[in-house]
Amino acid sequence: MIYITQSVAKIREEIANAALNAGRKPEDITLLAASKTRSAEEIQTAIAAGITAVGENRAQELVEKYTQGAYDGAALHFIGKLQSNKAKYLVGRVDMIQSVDSERLCQTISRLAVDRGVTQKILMEVNIGHEPGKAGVLPEDAFSLCERIGQMPGVLLCGLMAIPPAEEDPKPYFYEMRKLFEKMAQMQGPQFSVLSMGMSGDFADAIAEGSTLIRIGTALFGDRPAAKPKEAQF
């Protein structure tokens, strides 16, 4: 596990360099460990090395590792595509759901949050590349969805999340996300402060365009293990 500890330190240094080059403060950028397929022991090693936020992509995997104490000591985010029928496993259990991209999903989260007496923090996922079949609200629809979310009890919209097209230069998309974030922030309160963008291969560019939270998996934990046989779903 020494590799993970060393990787956290290395990535912290790279974050600091990218932030300073952009005229920003390194402490204003959250390093989130994307822990898909990673064991509870690996996650705990990362937390012991200073990771303060962990993100999971799958509801079933999150629940299994949650019961193992994998996330103890860090904020827990859900960062994968979320179906409405899986929201019941997350609301009130995770600190933030980053992948809200429809009114229907947000209504489900709102209802569950009210029933459970909690306020669920969320981010709106934006399909900044207009990619067919990809999760995320289209940029031109983001403002109207933001207004509807503002009318729902039990949810707190804290910012935006995006993943640029995989085979293209991410910098123009990060720029467009920053402009969208700044415009929406003018309509929101001080809680609208999170711009989640940037992963292992492009986080320096994301930081240059104002990202406040980067999601790092491979660069932190190493290559993912071979896929296991598909397990039964919820």
PyMOL commands that set and color helices and strands:
alter all, ss='L'
color gray80, all
select helices_A, chain A and resi 2-21+26-28+40-48+59-67+84-89+103-116+139-149+171-185+203-208+218-221
alter helices_A, ss='H'
color red, helices_A
select strands_A, chain A and resi 30-34+53-56+75-78+96-100+120-126+155-162+194-196+213-216
alter strands_A, ss='S'
color yellow, strands_A
deselect
rebuild
show_as cartoon
